[in-house]
Amino acid sequence: KKEAFVKIAKACSIEELGTISSNLLRKMSEKSHAYNIGAYSYNVQRAVEYIHIQLFQPLSASDVSAHLNLERTSLSRQFHRETGRTLTEYIHGAKMEEAEKLIVSHQYSLVEIADMLGYSSYRYFAKVYKKYRHCLPTETLRAFDGSFYPDKKRATE
């Protein structure tokens, strides 16, 4: 998403902005189909879409229900009944899936990724990552690179 903002900022014409926005909408549509949200009720579909749009922000079940103007416990029950996961589990799972993509891309440090995904500290991010991916972020990085750069972008030194 950071790359999308950079592209928007560097756009030189209305046509270029139109192309960028069309590509973003296409990608969002592909993501929603990838998660097969059509099988869910309207409220759960809206919750899933909102979660994926807000991946790069701090996000809680209360935030989702407030955005949708729904009572938190009611939405949480419905979400769990339909998806088999709690809202919080879904939020963290989606964020950790994105985190893994960012880690293997080698474009950002682990600390930057934690910050980008809205986690208040790297330590908490690493704890959540381990719970959902069954390994530490550093282990994922090593598996795809063989090195570890926790506080700075991948060096070319």
Summary of the structure (lengths in Angstrom):
residues: 157
radius of gyration: 17.2
end to end distance: 27.6
largest distance: 53.3
contacts: 420
relative contact order: 0.09
helix: 71%
strand: 0%
